[in-house]
Amino acid sequence: MMGDYSDERVLQVLNLTNEVVTAVMGVDGVGPISMLREIGAIKTFFNRARQTYADSPLIQAMLRMSESEAYAQEGTKTTAVDAEDVLTRVGGIDVLVDDPAEAVLLKRFLYELAAEVANASGPGWFGSGERMSAQEKIFLERLKTQLGLA
């Protein structure tokens, strides 16, 4: 049964989510226009996730926390991340989740979010061009494997 999670646990998951997003954005670099498109993709995904993951107390708590004034003031501690380190931490995500069914939902959430960000813009002028770079494709495949979704 999916349960309640402490603010500390929700913050750990939210920070890991931010690291995954930062890693996928950073594997091939990102310009200012591309960054804006990718941030827009995150917002769109989070809005959809309210319904898609309505049965996940952890994801719902994380979405609420991401919008809280306290979190906005604190901000994410994520600046630059090492993609390899992020992939390693993602591999241990089960320790953050109390219920196996909730863990599956969280893993799917993380992968789908990363894919959405990777598909948000291309490397060309104003984010045009092929939507997903070779580096992003590799990162997503490795993320899928680490999450046990492959």
C-alpha positions as CSV (number, residue, x, y, z in Angstrom):
1,M,0.0,0.0,0.0
2,M,1.3,3.4,-1.0
3,G,1.7,5.7,2.0
4,D,2.6,9.1,3.3
5,Y,6.2,10.3,2.9
6,S,8.1,12.8,5.1
7,D,9.0,16.2,3.8
8,E,12.6,15.1,3.9
9,R,11.9,12.0,1.7
10,V,9.9,14.1,-0.7
11,L,12.7,16.6,-0.9
12,Q,15.2,13.8,-1.6
13,V,13.1,12.6,-4.5
14,L,12.5,16.1,-5.8
15,N,16.3,16.8,-5.7
16,L,17.0,13.6,-7.6
17,T,14.4,14.5,-10.1
18,N,16.1,17.9,-10.6
19,E,19.4,16.1,-11.0
20,V,18.0,13.8,-13.7
21,V,16.6,16.8,-15.6
22,T,19.9,18.7,-15.2
23,A,21.9,15.6,-16.4
24,V,19.8,15.1,-19.6
25,M,20.0,18.9,-20.3
26,G,23.7,18.8,-19.9
27,V,24.8,15.8,-21.8
28,D,25.2,17.7,-25.0
29,G,25.0,21.3,-23.7
30,V,22.1,23.6,-24.0
31,G,21.7,27.1,-25.3
32,P,19.4,29.8,-23.9
33,I,16.5,29.2,-26.3
34,S,16.8,25.4,-25.9
35,M,16.8,25.8,-22.1
36,L,13.6,27.8,-22.2
37,R,11.9,25.2,-24.3
38,E,13.2,22.4,-22.0
39,I,11.9,24.3,-18.9
40,G,8.6,24.7,-20.6
41,A,8.6,20.9,-21.3
42,I,9.2,20.3,-17.6
43,K,6.2,22.5,-16.6
44,T,4.0,20.9,-19.1
45,F,5.0,17.4,-18.0
46,F,4.4,18.3,-14.3
47,N,0.9,19.6,-15.1
48,R,0.1,16.3,-16.9
49,A,1.6,14.3,-14.1
50,R,-1.0,15.6,-11.7
51,Q,-3.5,13.4,-13.5
52,T,-1.2,10.7,-15.0
53,Y,0.3,9.9,-11.5
54,A,-2.8,10.8,-9.4
55,D,-2.4,7.4,-7.6
56,S,1.1,8.1,-6.4
57,P,1.2,10.0,-3.1
58,L,4.9,10.5,-3.4
59,I,4.8,12.0,-6.9
60,Q,1.8,14.2,-5.9
61,A,3.7,15.4,-2.8
62,M,6.8,16.1,-4.9
63,L,4.7,18.1,-7.4
64,R,3.2,20.2,-4.5
65,M,6.6,20.7,-3.0
66,S,8.1,21.9,-6.3
67,E,5.5,24.7,-6.4
68,S,5.8,25.7,-2.7
69,E,7.1,29.1,-1.8
70,A,9.5,27.6,0.6
71,Y,11.1,25.4,-2.1
72,A,11.1,28.3,-4.5
73,Q,13.0,30.4,-2.0
74,E,15.4,27.6,-1.2
75,G,15.6,26.5,-4.8
76,T,17.3,23.4,-6.0
77,K,20.8,22.7,-4.9
78,T,21.4,21.2,-8.3
79,T,23.8,23.3,-10.4
80,A,26.0,21.2,-12.6
81,V,25.8,17.4,-12.2
82,D,27.8,14.5,-13.4
83,A,25.6,12.3,-15.5
84,E,27.4,9.1,-14.3
85,D,26.8,10.1,-10.7
86,V,23.2,10.7,-11.4
87,L,22.8,7.4,-13.1
88,T,24.4,5.7,-10.1
89,R,22.1,7.4,-7.6
90,V,19.0,6.6,-9.7
91,G,20.0,3.0,-9.5
92,G,19.4,3.1,-5.8
93,I,16.0,4.8,-5.9
94,D,14.2,1.9,-4.3
95,V,15.5,2.9,-0.9
96,L,13.6,6.2,-1.2
97,V,10.3,4.5,-1.8
98,D,8.3,2.4,0.7
99,D,6.1,0.5,-1.7
100,P,7.2,-1.5,-4.8
101,A,4.1,-0.2,-6.8
102,E,5.0,3.4,-5.9
103,A,8.7,2.7,-6.9
104,V,7.5,1.6,-10.4
105,L,5.5,4.8,-10.8
106,L,8.4,6.9,-9.7
107,K,10.8,5.2,-12.1
108,R,8.4,5.6,-15.0
109,F,7.9,9.3,-14.0
110,L,11.6,10.0,-14.0
111,Y,12.2,8.3,-17.4
112,E,9.2,10.0,-19.0
113,L,10.2,13.4,-17.7
114,A,13.8,12.9,-19.0
115,A,12.5,11.9,-22.4
116,E,10.2,14.9,-22.5
117,V,13.0,17.2,-21.8
118,A,15.3,15.5,-24.3
119,N,12.6,15.9,-27.0
120,A,11.9,19.6,-26.2
121,S,14.3,21.2,-28.6
122,G,17.0,20.5,-31.1
123,P,20.5,21.9,-31.4
124,G,19.7,24.2,-34.3
125,W,18.8,27.9,-34.4
126,F,16.1,28.6,-31.8
127,G,16.0,25.0,-30.8
128,S,15.2,23.7,-34.2
129,G,16.6,20.5,-35.8
130,E,16.4,16.9,-34.7
131,R,14.8,16.9,-31.3
132,M,17.0,14.4,-29.5
133,S,20.8,14.2,-29.8
134,A,22.8,11.1,-29.9
135,Q,24.1,11.9,-26.4
136,E,20.6,12.3,-25.0
137,K,19.5,9.0,-26.6
138,I,22.5,7.3,-24.9
139,F,21.7,8.9,-21.6
140,L,18.0,7.9,-21.8
141,E,18.9,4.3,-22.6
142,R,21.3,4.1,-19.7
143,L,18.6,5.8,-17.5
144,K,16.1,3.2,-18.5
145,T,18.5,0.4,-17.7
146,Q,19.4,1.9,-14.3
147,L,15.7,2.3,-13.5
148,G,15.1,-1.4,-14.4
149,L,12.6,-0.3,-17.2
150,A,14.6,-1.9,-20.0
